[in-house]
Amino acid sequence: MFTQLEVETMSNQAMPPIVPLLELRNRALSDSGGFANLRLLETAQCDPDTICFQIETGCYGKPFIIEDSGTRRLHFSLDLVQSAMRLDDPYALEFAYTRKMMAFLLFVPKPAHVLMVGLGGGSLAKFCYRYLPGTRLTVVEINPDVIALRAEFQVPNDKRLVIIHADAAAYLPTTEGDTDVLLLDGFDSKGIAPTFLNRDFYQAARRRLRPGGVLVANFAESRKHWSKHQAMLDEAFAGQVHWGTVPGGGNHIAFAFVDADGELSWKRLEERAEALADQFPLNFSTIVNSLREGSKLSWAKETSSKQAPPFLKQVIQTCRKFTTI
């Protein structure tokens, strides 16, 4: 646990500096004959062939950037793309799961403070910065190399967007009740950040939220890899967890609610989606449908029927009257 002075120091400390990157153009990264432009946190004195070999064999220990004519991607390995930015629209949400995480706007349309765990390429941070101008944004990132690459992804340098170099497991318990929306998207080269797999982590995350707040968590790959996280999240939020699917991928998005804010139905969600459509470049009808699909998952229904609060039970009951879009 940090003292108040340590928390203030953590929040005000200098971030890892932005450093010049080594660019390796048209490098062959596999036997398939594919070529790519690499941008690396290395000096000109390094051995490029050794670095490329380490990347190809999965032994390279730093994040790196692969860029083509239209996209700049942050990688932890060749198989794991952590983030992507369109060069012609740097603030767009390129990955479908990030667009689904923005479903929190259906529940908290004007958050005063959004706390994010995991910077990556800054996709969610940049989108919230542009389209939620009245919102204070805090991003907690444990990897200094990821922070050092922030300028490559055009993450704004502004006092309204604070990036903190810290382990979220240590940072979240430092205060309570200061956050309206908490976004969890913390991954390393092996998957979900290992410090998340702890009851205290999810309990601290819940305490961080204000009344009416919502936690949104991205879970990737097969459920067998994150079922323990699901159980801890359900426990921390007393079963007040709803799920959204992400078509075409292995992601599931969890929405955990601090309290019941009144009964909701799919009709109400669709009305809110229509109201938000002109404010954000997002397809809220698709987002609502992902929530509807999530409510039909057998394991989600099993959990929600046992512990869900009244307004989520109403959502689940109502959704069964609708067919899939």
C-alpha positions in Angstrom: 0.0 0.0 0.0 1.3 3.4 -0.9 1.3 6.5 1.3 -0.4 9.6 0.0 3.0 11.2 -0.7 4.0 8.1 -2.7 0.7 8.3 -4.7 1.4 11.9 -5.6 4.9 11.1 -6.5 3.8 8.3 -8.7 1.3 10.5 -10.5 3.8 13.3 -11.0 6.9 11.4 -11.9 8.6 11.8 -15.2 7.5 9.3 -17.8 10.0 7.2 -19.6 11.5 9.5 -22.2 10.6 9.4 -25.9 13.7 8.2 -27.6 14.7 8.0 -31.3 13.8 4.6 -32.8 15.9 2.4 -35.1 14.1 1.8 -38.4 14.8 -1.3 -40.4 13.1 -1.2 -43.7 11.9 -4.2 -45.8 13.1 -6.8 -43.4 12.2 -10.5 -44.0 10.7 -11.9 -40.8 9.7 -15.4 -41.8 10.3 -18.2 -44.3 7.1 -17.2 -46.0 8.9 -14.3 -47.8 7.0 -11.6 -46.0 8.7 -8.2 -45.5 8.0 -5.4 -43.1 9.3 -2.1 -41.9 10.4 -2.4 -38.2 10.7 0.4 -35.7 12.7 -0.6 -32.6 13.8 0.7 -29.3 17.4 0.1 -30.3 20.5 2.1 -31.1 22.2 2.2 -34.5 25.0 0.1 -32.9 22.9 -3.0 -32.5 23.1 -6.0 -34.9 19.9 -5.8 -37.0 20.2 -9.5 -38.1 20.4 -10.6 -34.5 17.4 -8.4 -33.6 15.3 -9.8 -36.4 16.2 -13.4 -35.5 15.1 -12.7 -31.9 11.8 -11.3 -33.1 11.2 -14.2 -35.5 12.0 -16.8 -32.8 10.0 -15.0 -30.1 13.0 -14.2 -28.0 13.0 -10.4 -28.3 12.1 -8.9 -25.0 10.8 -5.5 -26.0 7.7 -4.2 -27.8 8.2 -3.2 -31.4 6.4 -1.6 -34.2 5.6 -3.0 -37.6 4.4 -0.5 -40.2 3.0 -0.9 -43.7 1.5 1.6 -46.1 -1.6 2.1 -44.1 -1.2 0.8 -40.5 1.2 1.1 -37.6 1.0 -1.8 -35.2 2.4 -2.4 -31.7 3.6 -6.0 -31.2 4.7 -7.9 -28.2 5.6 -10.8 -30.6 4.9 -11.5 -34.3 1.8 -13.4 -33.3 0.5 -10.9 -30.8 -0.6 -7.5 -32.1 -1.3 -5.4 -29.1 -2.6 -2.3 -30.9 -3.0 -0.8 -34.4 -3.3 2.7 -35.7 -4.6 3.8 -39.1 -2.1 6.3 -40.5 -4.9 8.2 -42.2 -7.1 8.3 -39.1 -5.0 8.0 -35.9 -7.9 8.4 -33.5 -10.1 5.7 -35.0 -10.6 2.5 -33.1 -9.2 -0.1 -35.5 -9.9 -3.3 -33.4 -13.5 -4.4 -32.9 -13.0 -5.2 -29.3 -12.1 -1.6 -28.5 -15.3 -0.4 -30.1 -17.2 -2.9 -28.0 -15.5 -1.6 -24.8 -16.9 1.8 -25.6 -20.4 0.4 -24.8 -19.9 1.9 -21.4 -21.3 5.1 -23.0 -24.7 3.4 -22.9 -24.5 3.4 -19.1 -22.3 6.3 -18.3 -22.5 8.8 -21.2 -20.7 11.6 -19.5 -18.0 10.3 -17.2 -16.0 12.8 -15.2 -13.0 10.4 -14.8 -12.0 7.4 -16.9 -9.2 5.2 -15.5 -7.5 2.9 -17.9 -5.2 0.0 -17.1 -2.9 -0.7 -20.1 -1.8 1.9 -22.6 -0.7 -0.2 -25.6 -0.8 2.1 -28.6 -3.2 4.4 -26.8 -6.3 3.6 -29.0 -8.9 3.9 -26.2 -7.1 6.8 -24.5 -6.9 8.8 -27.8 -10.6 8.1 -28.7 -11.8 9.1 -25.2 -9.5 12.2 -25.3 -11.1 13.4 -28.6 -14.7 12.5 -28.1 -15.1 13.1 -24.3 -13.6 16.6 -24.0 -15.0 17.1 -20.5 -13.5 13.9 -19.1 -10.3 13.5 -17.1 -8.3 10.5 -18.3 -5.7 8.5 -16.4 -3.8 5.6 -17.9 -1.7 3.1 -15.8 1.0 1.2 -17.7 3.6 -1.1 -16.1 5.9 -1.4 -19.1 8.2 1.6 -19.6 9.0 0.6 -23.2 5.3 0.8 -24.1 5.2 4.3 -22.6 8.4 5.3 -24.5 6.6 4.5 -27.8 3.6 6.7 -27.1 4.6 9.4 -29.5 4.7 6.9 -32.4 1.0 6.4 -31.9 0.3 10.1 -31.5 -0.9 9.9 -27.9 -1.6 13.5 -26.9 0.6 15.3 -24.4 -2.0 17.1 -22.3 -2.6 17.5 -18.6 -6.1 16.1 -19.1 -4.5 12.8 -20.2 -2.2 11.5 -17.5 0.0 8.4 -18.0 1.3 6.8 -14.9 4.1 4.3 -14.9 3.0 1.8 -12.3 1.7 -1.7 -11.6 -2.1 -1.4 -11.6 -2.3 -4.0 -8.8 -0.4 -1.6 -6.6 -2.0 1.6 -7.9 -5.7 0.7 -7.7 -5.8 0.3 -3.9 -4.3 3.8 -3.4 -7.6 5.5 -3.3 -11.4 4.8 -3.5 -14.4 6.3 -5.2 -12.7 8.5 -7.7 -13.6 6.8 -11.0 -16.7 6.6 -13.1 -15.4 4.1 -15.7 -12.5 1.7 -15.3 -11.2 0.1 -18.5 -9.0 -3.0 -18.0 -7.0 -4.0 -21.1 -3.7 -5.0 -19.6 -1.7 -7.7 -21.5 1.9 -8.8 -21.7 3.5 -11.1 -24.3 1.9 -14.1 -22.6 -1.6 -12.9 -22.2 -3.6 -11.1 -19.4 -1.3 -9.4 -16.9 -0.5 -12.0 -14.2 -1.0 -9.5 -11.3 -4.7 -9.3 -12.3 -5.2 -12.9 -11.2 -5.9 -11.9 -7.6 -9.1 -11.3 -5.6 -7.6 -8.2 -4.1 -7.1 -6.8 -7.5 -10.8 -7.0 -8.5 -11.9 -5.9 -5.0 -9.7 -2.8 -5.3 -11.0 -2.1 -8.8 -14.6 -2.1 -7.5 -13.7 0.2 -4.6 -12.1 2.6 -7.1 -15.5 3.2 -8.7 -18.0 5.8 -7.7 -21.7 4.9 -7.3 -23.2 4.2 -10.7 -19.7 3.3 -12.0 -18.8 0.5 -14.4 -15.8 -1.6 -15.0 -15.1 -2.8 -18.5 -12.6 -5.6 -19.0 -11.3 -7.2 -22.2 -10.7 -11.0 -22.1 -9.0 -12.6 -25.1 -8.7 -16.1 -26.4 -10.5 -19.2 -25.0 -12.5 -18.8 -21.8 -10.3 -21.5 -20.2 -7.6 -18.9 -20.1 -9.6 -16.4 -18.1 -12.4 -18.3 -16.3 -10.6 -17.7 -13.0 -10.7 -14.0 -13.7 -14.4 -14.2 -14.4 -15.0 -15.9 -11.1 -13.1 -13.2 -9.2 -14.9 -10.4 -11.1 -18.3 -12.0 -10.3 -17.3 -12.2 -6.7 -16.1 -8.7 -6.4 -19.2 -7.3 -8.1 -21.7 -9.7 -6.5 -22.6 -11.1 -9.9 -23.5 -7.7 -11.3 -21.6 -8.6 -14.5 -22.9 -8.6 -18.1 -21.0 -9.7 -21.2 -20.5 -8.6 -24.8 -19.2 -10.7 -27.7 -16.8 -9.5 -30.4 -17.6 -11.1 -33.7 -14.7 -12.5 -35.7 -12.4 -12.8 -32.8 -11.7 -14.5 -29.5 -12.5 -11.5 -27.3 -15.2 -11.2 -24.7 -16.0 -7.9 -22.9 -17.2 -7.9 -19.3 -19.3 -5.0 -17.9 -19.3 -5.0 -14.1 -21.7 -2.6 -12.4 -21.3 -1.1 -8.9 -25.0 -0.8 -8.3 -28.4 -1.1 -9.8 -29.3 2.2 -11.4 -32.9 1.4 -12.3 -34.4 -1.1 -14.7 -33.1 -1.3 -18.3 -34.5 -3.1 -21.3 -33.3 -3.6 -24.8 -35.7 -1.0 -25.9 -34.0 1.5 -23.5 -30.6 0.5 -24.7 -31.6 1.0 -28.3 -33.0 4.4 -27.5 -29.7 5.4 -25.9 -27.8 4.0 -28.8 -29.8 6.1 -31.2 -29.2 9.2 -29.0 -25.4 8.6 -29.0 -25.2 7.8 -32.7 -24.7 11.4 -33.7 -22.1 12.1 -31.0 -19.6 9.3 -31.6 -18.2 7.6 -34.8 -19.4 4.2 -33.5 -22.1 1.8 -34.6 -24.1 1.6 -31.4 -26.7 -0.7 -32.9 -23.9 -3.3 -33.4 -22.7 -2.6 -29.9 -26.1 -3.3 -28.4 -26.3 -6.5 -30.4 -23.0 -7.6 -29.0 -24.5 -7.2 -25.5 -27.6 -9.1 -26.5 -25.4 -11.9 -27.9 -23.4 -11.9 -24.7 -26.5 -12.4 -22.6 -27.3 -15.6 -24.5 -24.0 -17.3 -23.6 -24.8 -20.3 -21.5 -22.2 -19.5 -18.9 -23.2 -15.9 -18.7 -26.8 -16.7 -18.2 -25.9 -19.2 -15.5 -24.0 -16.6 -13.6 -26.4 -13.7 -14.1 -29.5 -15.7 -13.1 -27.9 -16.5 -9.8 -26.6 -13.1 -8.7 -27.6 -10.4 -11.2 -29.2 -7.2 -9.8 -32.8 -6.4 -10.9 -31.9 -4.2 -13.9 -29.7 -6.8 -15.4 -32.2 -9.5 -14.8 -34.7 -7.3 -16.7 -32.2 -7.0 -19.6 -31.7 -10.8 -19.7 -35.4 -11.5 -19.6 -36.3 -9.0 -22.3 -33.5 -10.1 -24.6 -35.1 -13.6 -25.0 -38.0 -11.9 -26.8 -35.7 -10.7 -29.5 -34.1 -12.6 -32.4 -30.4 -12.0 -33.3 -29.7 -9.2 -35.7 
